[in-house]
Amino acid sequence: GIIVTDWYSDNQNLNENIKITIRFLTNEIRSDSLKIKVYTKICDNSDKCTIDEDNPEISTKLVSTILTKATKYKQEKKNKDD
């Protein structure tokens, strides 16, 4: 599966936005089962924008959060089925 967000700004800096793409490569809960791209768009006052594709800090945090929640969900489901 794939999740793609829209451009997001936190309203503190309206000239900077992020967009996230998450690809689930397998159903297994492993760090290599996710491919996450974080795009950062920065625009100047004349609406000229540059887009960077790499933001490893956010990508790493997202992978960790997703895997932690998936592990908890899997354990809860297993406990419920037992």
Sequence and secondary structure as in RCSB ss.txt:
>XXXX:A:sequence
GIIVTDWYSDNQNLNENIKITIRFLTNEIRSDSLKIKVYTKICDNSDKCTIDEDNPEISTKLVSTILTKATKYKQ
EKKNKDD
>XXXX:A:secstr
 EEE   B  SS TTEEEEEEEEE  SS  GGGEEEEEEEEEE TTS EEEE   HHHHHHHHHHHHHHHHHHHH
HHHHHH 
